[in-house]
């Protein structure tokens, strides 16, 4: 049997998640719960991907996706996305902007500033979508890091964070 690249890659991911899970078993109970949750989810997802690749069900899905793309292209609905140096530089700019805002203002404030800026200017999303998405991300990260893990995220030069 010839192994495909995605089977090997997903199998390696599965092993990495399994090793990380067993390493976290040696940690104190309070420290291991979040890593165990993440690694368990990673093992389930990677295992599912390996199963799909081995059984060939992902190939059927790819064929359906390719036929849909072909039909959309023939009808002229498919937007042509070409990766250029300019598009790569734009992404590097947006990443550098997020890092710069985070270093100066801190992580909490940078999320509130950066997410709407990125979504409106680059993603061209509506204000409603921007507001809902920004609030959801901010609350999720606040609960995950500040409440559950009790971790203080970087407050920036102005130390705008919770201790």
Secondary structure, DSSP 8 states (H G I E B T S, - for coil): ----HHHHHHHHHHHHHHHHHHHHTTS-HHHHHHHHHHHHHHHHHHHHHHHHHHHTHHHHHHHHHHHHHHHHHHHT-S------HHHHHHHHHHHHHHHHHHHHH-HHHHHHHHHHHHHHHTS---HHHHHHHHHHHHHHHIIIIIIIS------TTTT-S--
